[in-house]
Amino acid sequence: MSVANVRAASPVAGPSPLETSVLTRKPRQLLLAFFGEFVCDRYFEPLRASVLIGTLESAGVAASAVRTNLDRMVGSGLLERRRLGREIGFELTSHGSEVLREASGRVNGPAPFEPQGEGWTLVTFTVPEHLRDLRHRLRATLTWSGFAVLRDGLWIAPGSVDLAAALEAIIPDLPPASVNAFSATELAGFPMAEAVRDAWDVERIRAAHREFIEHWEREDAAADLPAVTARTLLVADWLALLRADPRLPRQYMGDDWPADRSAELFTRRHREFAFPAVRDFAGLVD
């Protein structure tokens, strides 16, 4: 579950990463998790709306909310509608598939909470007021890529972020020269620890990990749910945690940082749900 202009429409949008509980599951997050897990590069036919509604209703989402979010995902270019007899079907657009492939790289990556490279990446941008929606998309994209605001107008992310790849889908819509980016290293006498604490709420990131661990360590976390729904919930929660944790270097994170426990737990539960979830999905679309 980048996601450039749909980072804003994916796990990767909405409130700031830590304004809400990691386990606050919104219909759009669940739909993106579902399409990422079971559809993208796996299933190439339109999905009946009833399949999507049934899966999310098992997670407590009303059918009306599912339909509304499907319509919005069509409007944002993630999905296309298809007539399937008397029903409506939905399938990923090429853009939607691209978004989910990019997100899956981190979902299934071997070190999802480790910085990519050394040092820091800095970004400044100027987007006119009349392009407010574009500005929101850019901010959502930067947030998913690990950036936070260090000072007014200055965004910072740990490691060497591949900004060209992260912004690939949004760059054609941005005014020329509206984004500037730099790489940086820590200078002797100017430690980064305080800047890290200014830009990111480290204790709230820790709390997000603990919430994920406490929920999914319980053997009854997905009790009485179809496996396809359980795996969708797990991936949606994982995407929310990935968005909350910007991959800060461990030396700034204090003792007993829980990221490795989160990663081990996700891998174990993801594998546990794998076969029964695929079997459930095959039954739904048969």
PyMOL commands that set and color helices and strands:
alter all, ss='L'
color gray80, all
select helices_A, chain A and resi 4-7+27-39+49-57+63-75+94-107+129-144+163-166+171-173+193-199+202-216+227-244+250-252+259-285
alter helices_A, ss='H'
color red, helices_A
select strands_A, chain A and resi 47-48+79-84+87-92+120-125+148-151+154-158+179-184
alter strands_A, ss='S'
color yellow, strands_A
deselect
rebuild
show_as cartoon
